[in-house]
């Protein structure tokens, strides 16, 4: 499972919606229940799944899922 | 009321208190929730269904988890975000419950605490357990 597929699984679990299809341009605007709490849940699940830790600076600048994937790739390569 | 700030807390920080369940609490909760299920209001019915007496509302006992985080751990600066509760045994009027919780994880990024909590009755039986996630406002 690649990073995008893993993120998609996490998104589906957090939002309890098996129909979610992530693309690189997906943003919070595209997912109705994406609010501040689900955002925290997403970050926590992603950190746990990939065994990485984000900083506040890293996650506040993210514009879409594509940037999320790039960030995870960078953290994994460090 | 405790006033723990996020930085005051470490994994393992814990708190507990005791509370006696009264008939008045059941009546208040019935009015508040509108739940008049006979398991909570009719002793004979509850006995027919295998209970010792009418039983306390599970969500009434769960409200003690609100007290745990709002008053004790972390207290004043708490904002309750998530809770999952399991009810293992019935609670009856006049039961004295020990409600306790321990911080098992700190999320520095979001100033968030994960707390393992449980309620024990006077016989030492665990009547419920909960996993609680709270934010710290300070």
Backbone of each chain as ProteinMPNN parsed JSONL, in Angstrom:
{"seq_chain_A": "XXXXXXXXXXXXXXXXXXXXXXXXXXXXXXXXXXXXXXXXXXXXXXXXXXXXXXXXXXXXXXXXXXXXXXXXXXXXXX", "coords_chain_A": {"N_chain_A": [[0.858, -1.198, 0.0], [0.706, 2.15, -0.981], [1.657, 5.558, 0.006], [-0.469, 7.316, -0.55], [-2.65, 5.566, -0.741], [-2.668, 4.534, 1.844], [-3.214, 6.859, 3.292], [-5.74, 7.328, 2.297], [-7.169, 5.199, 3.374], [-6.982, 5.875, 6.088], [-8.368, 8.33, 6.089], [-10.904, 7.375, 5.364], [-11.519, 5.831, 7.599], [-11.475, 7.749, 9.693], [-13.442, 9.587, 8.885], [-15.503, 7.9, 8.64], [-16.479, 6.973, 6.17], [-16.684, 5.137, 3.453], [-16.641, 5.813, 0.833], [-14.877, 7.787, 0.221], [-12.592, 9.166, -1.986], [-9.356, 9.951, -2.46], [-7.586, 12.596, -4.03], [-4.719, 14.311, -5.324], [-5.429, 16.935, -5.253], [-7.408, 17.16, -3.38], [-9.078, 18.893, -0.79], [-9.934, 20.321, 2.477], [-12.327, 21.466, 1.893], [-13.604, 19.71, 0.256], [-14.527, 17.606, 1.733], [-17.153, 17.027, 3.723], [-17.346, 16.692, 6.563], [-14.946, 17.54, 7.578], [-13.559, 19.025, 10.048], [-12.25, 20.983, 12.834], [-11.772, 19.097, 14.875], [-11.835, 16.569, 13.562], [-9.667, 17.004, 11.984], [-7.548, 17.02, 13.83], [-7.782, 14.349, 14.631], [-7.148, 13.06, 12.233], [-4.456, 13.836, 11.864], [-3.3, 12.67, 14.139], [-3.787, 9.946, 13.634], [-2.35, 9.57, 11.285], [0.248, 10.154, 12.137], [0.601, 8.032, 13.9], [0.298, 5.787, 12.227], [2.419, 6.032, 10.37], [4.494, 6.303, 12.062], [5.67, 8.816, 12.669], [6.361, 12.267, 13.558], [4.721, 15.325, 13.435], [5.376, 18.869, 13.121], [3.884, 21.917, 14.325], [4.23, 23.952, 12.501], [4.7, 22.549, 10.132], [2.213, 21.359, 9.546], [0.394, 23.436, 9.398], [0.793, 24.792, 7.076], [-0.185, 23.28, 4.99], [-1.813, 22.764, 1.892], [-3.313, 20.981, 0.399], [-4.164, 17.48, -0.228], [-2.114, 16.434, -1.779], [0.128, 17.91, -0.955], [0.249, 16.996, 1.604], [0.949, 14.31, 1.19], [3.492, 14.676, 0.086], [4.774, 15.813, 2.286], [4.658, 13.684, 4.142], [6.207, 11.813, 2.771], [8.669, 13.153, 2.837], [9.169, 13.209, 5.598], [9.414, 10.501, 6.096], [11.68, 9.878, 4.735], [13.65, 11.046, 6.152]], "CA_chain_A": [[0.0, 0.0, 0.0], [1.537, 3.354, -1.0], [1.262, 6.588, 0.985], [-1.814, 7.832, -0.868], [-3.635, 4.532, -0.38], [-2.723, 4.474, 3.311], [-3.943, 8.063, 3.723], [-7.157, 7.148, 1.934], [-7.741, 4.297, 4.386], [-7.112, 6.65, 7.333], [-9.472, 9.273, 5.887], [-12.171, 6.625, 5.399], [-11.764, 5.437, 8.993], [-11.769, 8.926, 10.522], [-14.719, 10.194, 8.477], [-16.489, 6.813, 8.56], [-17.065, 7.081, 4.83], [-15.92, 4.253, 2.565], [-16.692, 6.33, -0.538], [-13.896, 8.855, 0.019], [-11.5, 8.93, -2.926], [-8.433, 11.081, -2.355], [-6.708, 12.97, -5.134], [-3.722, 15.257, -4.812], [-6.029, 18.268, -5.083], [-8.46, 17.134, -2.35], [-8.877, 19.797, 0.358], [-10.98, 20.235, 3.505], [-13.592, 21.908, 1.28], [-14.215, 18.591, -0.474], [-15.04, 16.591, 2.668], [-18.11, 17.799, 4.522], [-17.149, 16.621, 8.018], [-13.566, 17.902, 7.922], [-13.558, 20.178, 10.955], [-11.009, 21.053, 13.612], [-11.539, 17.856, 15.623], [-11.445, 15.487, 12.65], [-8.311, 17.33, 11.539], [-6.663, 16.498, 14.882], [-7.839, 12.878, 14.553], [-6.389, 12.678, 11.035], [-3.015, 14.007, 12.12], [-2.891, 11.645, 15.11], [-3.786, 8.622, 12.977], [-1.247, 9.539, 10.307], [1.489, 10.046, 12.923], [0.677, 6.678, 14.452], [0.465, 4.809, 11.148], [3.743, 6.131, 9.748], [5.484, 6.461, 13.141], [6.358, 10.098, 12.481], [5.793, 13.367, 14.344], [4.671, 16.591, 12.713], [5.412, 20.098, 13.911], [2.748, 22.79, 14.011], [4.602, 24.679, 11.281], [4.546, 21.659, 8.973], [0.827, 21.045, 9.179], [-0.439, 24.615, 9.158], [0.973, 25.298, 5.715], [-0.639, 22.319, 3.981], [-2.938, 23.274, 1.101], [-4.144, 19.888, -0.117], [-3.668, 16.131, 0.083], [-0.834, 16.267, -2.466], [1.184, 18.444, -0.085], [0.28, 16.062, 2.731], [1.722, 13.146, 0.748], [4.879, 15.125, -0.042], [5.297, 15.981, 3.648], [4.872, 12.35, 4.732], [7.377, 11.234, 2.077], [9.88, 13.811, 3.338], [9.406, 12.768, 6.976], [9.83, 9.096, 6.08], [13.031, 9.754, 4.178], [14.608, 11.627, 7.109]], "C_chain_A": [[0.899, 1.254, 0.0], [0.968, 4.427, -0.057], [-0.163, 7.085, 0.724], [-2.897, 6.826, -0.466], [-3.785, 4.414, 1.135], [-3.488, 5.673, 3.862], [-5.438, 7.896, 3.442], [-7.859, 6.251, 2.956], [-7.964, 5.05, 5.708], [-8.275, 7.635, 7.223], [-10.82, 8.543, 5.988], [-12.523, 6.211, 6.82], [-12.203, 6.644, 9.825], [-13.139, 9.514, 10.186], [-15.849, 9.168, 8.364], [-17.241, 6.869, 7.237], [-16.191, 6.299, 3.85], [-15.868, 4.775, 1.128], [-15.634, 7.402, -0.811], [-12.8, 8.383, -0.943], [-10.587, 10.152, -2.857], [-7.729, 11.328, -3.692], [-5.719, 13.978, -4.56], [-4.324, 16.634, -4.555], [-7.147, 18.294, -4.035], [-8.099, 18.09, -1.205], [-10.014, 19.592, 1.357], [-12.346, 20.639, 2.945], [-14.342, 20.739, 0.637], [-14.848, 17.549, 0.446], [-15.863, 17.308, 3.739], [-17.77, 17.83, 6.015], [-15.736, 16.991, 8.466], [-13.577, 19.185, 8.747], [-12.306, 20.115, 11.835], [-10.725, 19.754, 14.371], [-11.136, 16.711, 14.693], [-10.043, 15.748, 12.09], [-7.282, 16.797, 12.548], [-6.616, 14.968, 14.806], [-7.028, 12.364, 13.363], [-4.886, 12.713, 11.305], [-2.522, 12.921, 13.076], [-2.799, 10.268, 14.462], [-2.621, 8.492, 12.003], [0.088, 9.399, 11.042], [1.683, 8.615, 13.424], [0.978, 5.646, 13.359], [1.897, 4.817, 10.6], [4.876, 6.268, 10.773], [6.357, 7.706, 12.916], [5.7, 11.139, 13.388], [5.849, 14.637, 13.513], [4.925, 17.748, 13.68], [4.215, 20.947, 13.476], [2.992, 23.518, 12.694], [4.366, 23.826, 10.031], [3.082, 21.493, 8.567], [-0.029, 22.275, 8.913], [-0.306, 25.12, 7.722], [0.389, 24.406, 4.624], [-1.871, 22.824, 3.231], [-3.863, 22.164, 0.617], [-3.491, 18.538, 0.192], [-2.316, 15.869, -0.586], [0.319, 16.758, -1.61], [1.356, 17.575, 1.17], [1.174, 14.87, 2.38], [3.211, 13.504, 0.658], [5.535, 15.254, 1.335], [5.593, 14.62, 4.287], [6.1, 11.687, 4.09], [8.67, 11.815, 2.636], [10.22, 13.329, 4.75], [9.932, 11.338, 7.001], [11.263, 8.936, 5.58], [14.091, 10.315, 5.119], [15.125, 10.568, 8.085]], "O_chain_A": [[1.751, 1.404, 0.875], [-0.061, 4.225, 0.587], [-0.956, 7.252, 1.65], [-3.933, 7.202, 0.082], [-4.888, 4.218, 1.645], [-4.303, 5.536, 4.774], [-6.282, 8.279, 4.251], [-8.996, 6.511, 3.35], [-8.995, 4.886, 6.36], [-9.074, 7.762, 8.15], [-11.755, 9.036, 6.619], [-13.692, 6.236, 7.204], [-13.181, 6.571, 10.569], [-13.901, 9.889, 11.077], [-16.987, 9.506, 8.041], [-18.47, 6.82, 7.195], [-15.107, 6.741, 3.471], [-15.132, 4.238, 0.299], [-15.506, 7.874, -1.941], [-12.171, 7.345, -0.735], [-11.013, 11.265, -3.166], [-7.331, 10.392, -4.386], [-5.879, 14.438, -3.43], [-3.806, 17.407, -3.749], [-7.767, 19.336, -3.823], [-6.969, 18.095, -0.718], [-10.93, 18.804, 1.125], [-13.386, 20.214, 3.449], [-15.564, 20.779, 0.494], [-15.619, 16.705, -0.01], [-15.341, 18.083, 4.541], [-17.891, 18.873, 6.658], [-15.378, 16.773, 9.623], [-13.601, 20.288, 8.202], [-11.416, 19.296, 11.605], [-9.568, 19.354, 14.499], [-10.205, 15.965, 14.995], [-9.32, 14.808, 11.761], [-6.275, 16.201, 12.165], [-5.546, 14.367, 14.904], [-6.315, 11.366, 13.467], [-4.156, 11.765, 11.017], [-1.466, 12.325, 12.861], [-1.855, 9.517, 14.709], [-1.988, 7.44, 11.908], [0.954, 8.626, 10.63], [2.784, 8.067, 13.375], [1.803, 4.751, 13.543], [2.506, 3.767, 10.393], [6.051, 6.339, 10.413], [7.586, 7.653, 12.966], [4.613, 10.912, 13.918], [6.89, 14.984, 12.955], [4.72, 17.627, 14.888], [3.622, 20.729, 12.42], [2.083, 23.68, 11.88], [3.893, 24.32, 9.008], [2.759, 21.488, 7.379], [-1.073, 22.171, 8.268], [-1.199, 25.8, 7.216], [0.465, 24.751, 3.445], [-2.848, 23.257, 3.843], [-5.062, 22.384, 0.443], [-2.417, 18.468, 0.79], [-1.471, 15.167, -0.029], [1.364, 16.112, -1.539], [2.453, 17.442, 1.712], [2.038, 14.472, 3.162], [4.073, 12.741, 1.093], [6.685, 14.862, 1.53], [6.645, 14.428, 4.897], [6.923, 11.082, 4.778], [9.638, 11.094, 2.88], [11.38, 13.073, 5.071], [10.788, 10.997, 7.818], [11.964, 7.993, 5.946], [15.285, 10.094, 4.918], [15.937, 10.877, 8.957]]}, "seq_chain_B": "XXXXXXXXXXXXXXXXXXXXXXXXXXXXXXXXXXXXXXXXXXXXXXXXXXXXXXXXXXXXXXXXXXXXXXXXXXXXXXXXXXXXXXXXXXXXXXXXXXXXXXXXXXXXXXXXXXXXXXXXXXXXXXXXXXXXXXXXXX", "coords_chain_B": {"N_chain_B": [[-11.444, 22.69, 42.432], [-9.114, 21.409, 40.165], [-6.305, 22.945, 38.509], [-4.603, 22.152, 36.408], [-2.161, 22.854, 34.01], [-1.202, 22.203, 30.579], [1.566, 21.701, 30.479], [2.066, 20.97, 33.062], [1.388, 18.388, 33.338], [2.231, 14.957, 33.172], [2.766, 11.819, 31.449], [1.027, 9.401, 33.141], [0.166, 10.95, 35.234], [-2.447, 11.177, 37.556], [-5.863, 10.941, 38.854], [-8.524, 10.787, 41.258], [-11.845, 10.29, 42.587], [-14.591, 9.896, 44.907], [-18.032, 8.926, 44.751], [-21.406, 8.814, 45.799], [-24.218, 7.076, 44.671], [-27.432, 8.336, 44.384], [-31.013, 8.147, 44.959], [-32.239, 10.463, 44.218], [-30.524, 11.424, 42.266], [-31.079, 9.653, 40.157], [-33.714, 10.367, 39.629], [-33.397, 13.036, 38.891], [-31.841, 12.68, 36.613], [-33.594, 11.285, 35.016], [-35.552, 13.219, 34.512], [-33.987, 15.083, 33.166], [-32.997, 13.685, 30.91], [-35.219, 12.497, 29.815], [-35.569, 9.815, 29.701], [-37.475, 7.231, 30.497], [-37.37, 4.538, 30.796], [-38.384, 1.377, 32.081], [-36.443, -0.167, 33.344], [-35.0, 1.546, 34.834], [-36.847, 2.764, 36.413], [-38.721, 1.086, 37.536], [-38.839, -1.147, 39.981], [-39.812, -3.822, 40.205], [-40.033, -4.661, 37.565], [-37.321, -4.511, 36.806], [-36.263, -6.495, 38.445], [-37.563, -8.737, 37.469], [-36.216, -8.947, 35.124], [-33.8, -9.845, 35.853], [-32.114, -8.233, 37.364], [-30.83, -6.859, 40.501], [-32.214, -4.776, 41.494], [-33.87, -1.701, 40.491], [-31.883, -0.195, 37.976], [-29.111, 2.069, 37.795], [-28.836, 4.733, 35.432], [-26.698, 4.232, 32.701], [-25.548, 6.383, 31.389], [-25.702, 8.298, 33.297], [-23.788, 7.507, 35.157], [-21.671, 7.745, 33.43], [-21.523, 10.44, 33.284], [-19.949, 11.108, 35.375], [-17.446, 10.88, 34.402], [-17.225, 13.209, 33.066], [-17.051, 14.949, 35.214], [-14.637, 14.043, 36.219], [-12.691, 14.859, 34.305], [-13.288, 17.558, 33.968], [-13.09, 18.675, 36.475], [-10.924, 17.571, 37.794], [-8.8, 16.318, 36.198], [-7.667, 17.487, 33.36], [-8.877, 19.513, 34.815], [-9.785, 22.881, 35.349], [-8.931, 23.952, 32.807], [-9.822, 22.263, 30.869], [-11.081, 20.857, 27.827], [-13.49, 18.841, 26.695], [-13.17, 16.403, 24.232], [-13.392, 13.825, 23.007], [-14.937, 10.709, 23.808], [-15.141, 7.328, 24.733], [-17.123, 4.81, 26.053], [-17.59, 1.901, 28.033], [-19.951, -0.226, 29.53], [-19.815, -2.346, 32.126], [-20.927, -3.619, 34.373], [-24.002, -3.557, 36.322], [-25.111, -0.584, 38.066], [-26.299, 0.426, 41.221], [-28.738, 2.233, 43.23], [-27.41, 3.93, 46.031], [-24.937, 2.737, 45.779], [-21.45, 3.161, 46.199], [-19.134, 4.788, 44.344], [-15.893, 4.625, 42.917], [-14.203, 6.822, 41.017], [-11.766, 7.013, 38.603], [-8.825, 8.174, 36.857], [-6.148, 8.133, 34.45], [-3.476, 9.729, 32.831], [-2.464, 8.67, 29.707], [-1.294, 9.357, 27.385], [0.306, 12.122, 25.842], [-0.288, 14.698, 23.588], [1.718, 16.833, 22.169], [1.549, 18.583, 20.043], [-1.132, 19.348, 19.686], [-1.844, 19.995, 22.238], [-3.144, 17.972, 23.762], [-4.694, 15.435, 25.684], [-4.736, 11.957, 26.418], [-6.744, 9.848, 28.204], [-7.066, 7.128, 30.354], [-9.78, 5.767, 31.953], [-11.775, 4.648, 34.732], [-14.529, 3.165, 36.55], [-15.1, 1.981, 39.728], [-16.932, -0.19, 41.851], [-18.159, -0.61, 45.294], [-17.623, -3.242, 45.838], [-15.323, -3.674, 44.597], [-15.532, -4.166, 41.952], [-15.167, -3.525, 38.48], [-17.245, -1.299, 37.051], [-17.532, 0.314, 34.867], [-15.612, 1.437, 32.024], [-13.529, 3.866, 30.399], [-12.239, 5.626, 27.557], [-10.784, 8.627, 27.163], [-10.441, 11.72, 25.477], [-9.028, 14.822, 25.764], [-8.72, 18.341, 25.271], [-6.302, 20.813, 26.257], [-6.757, 23.997, 27.342], [-4.928, 25.742, 28.299]], "CA_chain_B": [[-11.162, 22.372, 41.024], [-7.698, 21.472, 39.795], [-5.999, 23.862, 37.4], [-3.424, 21.669, 35.691], [-1.881, 23.287, 32.653], [-0.674, 21.083, 29.794], [2.964, 21.393, 30.818], [2.125, 20.42, 34.423], [0.961, 16.99, 33.312], [3.089, 13.964, 32.514], [2.094, 10.532, 31.3], [0.98, 8.78, 34.463], [-0.576, 11.812, 36.155], [-3.758, 10.544, 37.771], [-6.77, 11.579, 39.806], [-9.699, 9.971, 41.563], [-12.774, 10.792, 43.599], [-15.685, 8.965, 45.186], [-19.369, 9.505, 44.671], [-22.485, 7.886, 46.15], [-25.366, 7.217, 43.769], [-28.654, 8.516, 45.165], [-32.294, 8.058, 44.246], [-32.488, 11.794, 43.649], [-29.756, 11.517, 41.008], [-31.826, 8.955, 39.103], [-34.895, 11.179, 39.291], [-32.911, 14.212, 38.144], [-31.389, 12.27, 35.281], [-34.798, 10.929, 34.26], [-36.142, 14.491, 34.054], [-33.051, 15.717, 32.241], [-32.828, 12.927, 29.662], [-36.499, 12.02, 29.277], [-35.501, 8.354, 29.602], [-38.288, 6.635, 31.567], [-37.325, 3.081, 30.64], [-38.683, 0.764, 33.384], [-35.245, -0.719, 33.983], [-34.509, 2.573, 35.768], [-37.947, 3.385, 37.173], [-39.653, 0.081, 38.07], [-38.059, -2.182, 40.676], [-40.304, -5.169, 39.887], [-39.63, -4.964, 36.187], [-35.869, -4.748, 36.786], [-36.021, -7.806, 39.072], [-38.007, -9.757, 36.495], [-35.207, -9.031, 34.061], [-32.563, -10.416, 36.382], [-31.316, -7.283, 38.149], [-31.145, -6.875, 41.929], [-33.107, -3.64, 41.772], [-33.781, -0.848, 39.311], [-30.469, 0.134, 37.82], [-28.743, 3.454, 37.484], [-28.563, 5.008, 34.016], [-25.277, 4.187, 32.333], [-25.056, 7.713, 31.034], [-25.541, 9.071, 34.543], [-22.449, 7.187, 35.68], [-20.692, 8.308, 32.488], [-21.374, 11.882, 33.545], [-18.859, 11.27, 36.344], [-16.215, 11.086, 33.629], [-17.188, 14.652, 32.814], [-16.515, 15.558, 36.442], [-13.222, 13.656, 36.339], [-11.799, 15.691, 33.481], [-13.601, 18.982, 34.131], [-12.777, 19.139, 37.828], [-9.696, 16.985, 38.361], [-7.702, 15.957, 35.306], [-6.793, 18.485, 33.968], [-9.597, 20.495, 35.615], [-10.34, 24.123, 34.804], [-8.607, 24.287, 31.416], [-10.197, 21.097, 30.049], [-12.183, 20.861, 26.861], [-13.733, 17.427, 26.354], [-13.259, 16.25, 22.775], [-13.848, 12.494, 22.601], [-15.024, 9.732, 24.894], [-15.843, 6.066, 24.467], [-17.411, 4.218, 27.352], [-18.199, 0.569, 28.07], [-20.604, -0.472, 30.82], [-19.573, -3.772, 32.372], [-21.822, -4.164, 35.403], [-25.011, -2.569, 36.729], [-24.891, 0.263, 39.247], [-27.566, 0.574, 41.933], [-28.86, 3.332, 44.195], [-26.584, 3.787, 47.245], [-23.57, 2.291, 45.472], [-20.403, 4.187, 46.291], [-18.272, 4.537, 43.189], [-14.598, 5.305, 42.837], [-13.959, 7.217, 39.627], [-10.344, 7.348, 38.51], [-8.296, 8.316, 35.507], [-4.694, 8.306, 34.356], [-3.046, 10.195, 31.511], [-1.618, 7.646, 29.075], [-0.598, 9.919, 26.225], [0.242, 13.584, 25.661], [-0.009, 15.152, 22.23], [2.28, 18.185, 22.323], [1.147, 19.395, 18.895], [-2.475, 19.905, 19.877], [-2.091, 20.11, 23.679], [-4.247, 17.036, 23.939], [-4.393, 14.334, 26.6], [-5.54, 10.75, 26.334], [-6.906, 9.404, 29.596], [-7.743, 5.863, 30.639], [-10.564, 5.999, 33.166], [-12.659, 3.54, 35.104], [-15.344, 3.336, 37.754], [-15.097, 0.755, 40.529], [-17.937, -0.123, 42.926], [-17.631, -0.934, 46.628], [-17.141, -4.636, 45.841], [-14.079, -3.737, 43.838], [-15.806, -4.56, 40.565], [-15.149, -2.433, 37.507], [-18.583, -1.191, 36.453], [-17.371, 0.872, 33.523], [-14.292, 1.98, 31.682], [-13.648, 4.873, 29.352], [-11.054, 6.242, 26.963], [-11.197, 10.022, 27.035], [-9.446, 12.629, 24.901], [-9.385, 16.204, 26.105], [-7.78, 19.394, 24.953], [-5.954, 21.722, 27.359], [-6.835, 25.375, 26.846], [-3.697, 26.442, 28.748]], "C_chain_B": [[-9.659, 22.474, 40.753], [-7.496, 22.426, 38.614], [-4.701, 23.447, 36.717], [-3.331, 22.339, 34.331], [-1.203, 22.134, 31.916], [0.728, 20.696, 30.24], [3.105, 20.814, 32.234], [1.914, 18.903, 34.423], [1.988, 16.122, 32.609], [2.265, 12.692, 32.311], [2.167, 9.81, 32.633], [0.291, 9.65, 35.5], [-1.985, 11.252, 36.317], [-4.587, 11.292, 38.794], [-7.913, 10.622, 40.092], [-10.583, 10.685, 42.568], [-13.858, 9.739, 43.821], [-17.016, 9.68, 45.098], [-20.39, 8.424, 45.023], [-23.664, 8.139, 45.22], [-26.644, 7.291, 44.602], [-29.901, 8.377, 44.289], [-32.596, 9.388, 43.552], [-31.73, 11.975, 42.323], [-30.501, 10.844, 39.865], [-33.031, 9.773, 38.658], [-34.488, 12.404, 38.475], [-32.526, 13.822, 36.724], [-32.578, 11.897, 34.397], [-35.446, 12.19, 33.689], [-35.28, 15.104, 32.943], [-33.033, 15.015, 30.881], [-34.143, 12.547, 29.01], [-36.53, 10.511, 29.11], [-36.266, 7.748, 30.78], [-38.358, 5.111, 31.423], [-37.502, 2.411, 32.004], [-37.475, 0.126, 34.074], [-34.7, 0.259, 35.037], [-35.601, 3.103, 36.702], [-38.829, 2.369, 37.905], [-38.863, -1.097, 38.662], [-38.491, -3.596, 40.267], [-39.882, -5.592, 38.481], [-38.136, -5.317, 36.126], [-35.542, -6.124, 37.381], [-36.43, -8.945, 38.142], [-36.949, -9.987, 35.424], [-33.83, -9.424, 34.597], [-31.667, -9.471, 37.159], [-31.696, -7.38, 39.627], [-32.184, -5.822, 42.282], [-33.14, -2.815, 40.486], [-32.353, -0.326, 39.198], [-30.277, 1.605, 37.44], [-28.511, 3.597, 35.975], [-27.054, 4.944, 33.751], [-24.734, 5.572, 32.054], [-24.97, 8.646, 32.237], [-24.147, 8.788, 35.111], [-21.368, 7.74, 34.741], [-20.499, 9.803, 32.728], [-20.284, 12.13, 34.597], [-17.502, 11.386, 35.632], [-16.079, 12.563, 33.243], [-16.608, 15.375, 34.025], [-15.017, 15.264, 36.571], [-12.324, 14.617, 35.554], [-12.028, 17.184, 33.722], [-13.186, 19.548, 35.466], [-11.399, 18.705, 38.316], [-8.523, 16.878, 37.38], [-8.032, 16.338, 33.86], [-7.525, 19.51, 34.829], [-10.018, 21.711, 34.8], [-10.118, 24.306, 33.301], [-8.94, 23.156, 30.445], [-11.25, 21.452, 28.997], [-12.337, 19.415, 26.372], [-13.944, 17.293, 24.847], [-13.796, 14.893, 22.331], [-13.953, 11.617, 23.831], [-15.7, 8.464, 24.376], [-15.94, 5.32, 25.791], [-17.978, 2.814, 27.167], [-18.754, 0.339, 29.471], [-20.557, -1.973, 31.107], [-20.528, -4.398, 33.379], [-22.84, -3.105, 35.814], [-24.592, -1.801, 37.984], [-26.256, 0.505, 39.882], [-27.537, 1.799, 42.85], [-28.111, 2.946, 45.472], [-25.211, 3.153, 46.997], [-22.607, 3.469, 45.659], [-19.356, 3.848, 45.236], [-16.956, 5.29, 43.32], [-14.301, 5.551, 41.36], [-12.497, 7.633, 39.519], [-9.9, 7.441, 37.056], [-6.8, 8.55, 35.544], [-4.354, 8.745, 32.933], [-2.115, 9.145, 30.909], [-0.872, 8.2, 27.86], [-0.769, 11.441, 26.204], [0.552, 13.9, 24.209], [0.411, 16.614, 22.308], [1.755, 19.12, 21.241], [-0.185, 20.093, 19.141], [-2.821, 20.125, 21.347], [-3.275, 19.239, 24.078], [-3.79, 15.878, 24.822], [-5.304, 13.153, 26.317], [-5.556, 10.14, 27.729], [-7.632, 8.058, 29.626], [-8.487, 6.05, 31.948], [-11.433, 4.79, 33.47], [-13.454, 3.914, 36.347], [-15.446, 1.974, 38.436], [-16.17, 0.878, 41.611], [-17.338, -0.606, 44.256], [-17.159, -2.374, 46.735], [-15.834, -4.788, 45.072], [-14.283, -4.145, 42.387], [-15.756, -3.335, 39.659], [-16.522, -2.384, 36.83], [-18.532, -0.515, 35.092], [-15.947, 1.325, 33.302], [-14.478, 2.956, 30.528], [-12.273, 5.262, 28.816], [-11.485, 7.671, 26.594], [-10.085, 10.836, 26.409], [-9.916, 14.063, 25.146], [-8.297, 17.15, 25.581], [-7.486, 20.193, 26.206], [-5.93, 23.137, 26.794], [-5.624, 26.197, 27.265], [-2.636, 25.412, 29.086]], "O_chain_B": [[-9.021, 23.479, 41.065], [-8.413, 22.671, 37.83], [-3.817, 24.27, 36.477], [-4.311, 22.387, 33.586], [-0.693, 21.203, 32.54], [1.044, 19.513, 30.366], [4.14, 20.237, 32.569], [2.23, 18.226, 35.401], [2.544, 16.504, 31.58], [1.21, 12.515, 32.919], [3.25, 9.63, 33.19], [-0.128, 9.148, 36.543], [-2.637, 10.897, 35.335], [-4.088, 12.162, 39.507], [-8.235, 9.757, 39.277], [-10.135, 11.565, 43.302], [-14.018, 8.814, 43.024], [-17.113, 10.883, 45.341], [-20.262, 7.274, 44.605], [-24.061, 9.285, 45.007], [-26.907, 6.414, 45.425], [-29.844, 8.477, 43.064], [-33.135, 9.422, 42.447], [-32.232, 12.596, 41.386], [-30.562, 11.37, 38.753], [-33.331, 9.864, 37.468], [-35.147, 12.762, 37.499], [-32.835, 14.525, 35.762], [-32.577, 12.153, 33.193], [-35.841, 12.22, 32.523], [-35.788, 15.576, 31.925], [-33.052, 15.665, 29.836], [-34.197, 12.301, 27.805], [-37.422, 9.98, 28.449], [-35.781, 7.745, 31.912], [-39.31, 4.482, 31.885], [-36.862, 2.81, 32.977], [-37.506, -0.091, 35.285], [-34.036, -0.14, 35.994], [-35.308, 3.808, 37.669], [-39.596, 2.741, 38.793], [-38.302, -1.92, 37.938], [-37.651, -4.459, 40.015], [-39.441, -6.717, 38.25], [-37.742, -6.289, 35.482], [-34.661, -6.829, 36.888], [-35.75, -9.966, 38.037], [-36.812, -11.089, 34.892], [-32.828, -9.345, 33.887], [-30.575, -9.858, 37.574], [-32.751, -7.914, 39.969], [-32.933, -5.965, 43.249], [-32.509, -3.187, 39.498], [-31.7, -0.051, 40.205], [-31.146, 2.259, 36.863], [-28.037, 2.663, 35.329], [-26.253, 5.525, 34.483], [-23.609, 5.901, 32.43], [-24.262, 9.653, 32.208], [-23.422, 9.706, 35.494], [-20.295, 8.149, 35.186], [-19.447, 10.361, 32.415], [-19.759, 13.239, 34.695], [-16.54, 11.918, 36.187], [-14.975, 13.09, 33.111], [-15.79, 16.285, 33.892], [-14.235, 16.123, 36.978], [-11.328, 15.12, 36.075], [-11.087, 17.978, 33.685], [-12.954, 20.75, 35.595], [-10.781, 19.376, 39.142], [-7.405, 17.292, 37.685], [-8.655, 15.526, 33.176], [-6.878, 20.304, 35.51], [-10.544, 21.579, 33.695], [-11.017, 24.764, 32.596], [-8.406, 23.1, 29.337], [-12.171, 22.231, 29.244], [-11.448, 18.853, 25.732], [-14.784, 17.976, 24.262], [-14.573, 14.818, 21.379], [-13.175, 11.749, 24.776], [-16.707, 8.527, 23.671], [-14.97, 5.215, 26.541], [-18.758, 2.572, 26.246], [-18.112, 0.667, 30.469], [-21.188, -2.768, 30.408], [-20.894, -5.567, 33.254], [-22.589, -1.907, 35.679], [-23.84, -2.29, 38.827], [-27.241, 0.757, 39.189], [-26.478, 2.323, 43.195], [-28.168, 1.804, 45.927], [-24.408, 3.047, 47.924], [-22.918, 4.611, 45.32], [-18.774, 2.763, 45.239], [-16.914, 6.435, 43.77], [-14.166, 4.618, 40.568], [-12.041, 8.506, 40.258], [-10.514, 6.866, 36.156], [-6.251, 9.08, 36.51], [-4.876, 8.201, 31.961], [-1.109, 8.774, 31.513], [0.072, 7.58, 27.369], [-1.839, 11.969, 26.507], [1.545, 13.42, 23.663], [-0.415, 17.509, 22.486], [1.54, 20.307, 21.488], [-0.345, 21.276, 18.842], [-3.973, 20.412, 21.671], [-4.259, 19.708, 24.649], [-2.657, 15.407, 24.721], [-6.486, 13.319, 26.015], [-4.511, 9.943, 28.349], [-8.678, 7.885, 28.999], [-7.891, 6.45, 32.948], [-11.779, 4.013, 32.581], [-13.109, 4.837, 37.084], [-15.817, 0.971, 37.827], [-16.307, 1.936, 42.224], [-16.161, -0.962, 44.326], [-16.376, -2.701, 47.627], [-15.312, -5.892, 44.921], [-13.321, -4.436, 41.676], [-16.234, -2.258, 40.015], [-16.908, -3.316, 36.123], [-19.401, -0.749, 34.252], [-15.186, 1.562, 34.24], [-15.453, 2.881, 29.781], [-11.277, 5.228, 29.538], [-12.421, 7.879, 25.821], [-8.917, 10.672, 26.762], [-11.028, 14.452, 24.789], [-7.126, 16.788, 25.471], [-8.311, 20.254, 27.118], [-5.168, 23.433, 25.874], [-5.327, 27.227, 26.659], [-1.528, 25.775, 29.482]]}, "name": "protein", "num_of_chains": 2, "seq": "XXXXXXXXXXXXXXXXXXXXXXXXXXXXXXXXXXXXXXXXXXXXXXXXXXXXXXXXXXXXXXXXXXXXXXXXXXXXXXXXXXXXXXXXXXXXXXXXXXXXXXXXXXXXXXXXXXXXXXXXXXXXXXXXXXXXXXXXXXXXXXXXXXXXXXXXXXXXXXXXXXXXXXXXXXXXXXXXXXXXXXXXXXXXXXXXXXXXXXXXXXXXXXXXXXXXXXXX"}
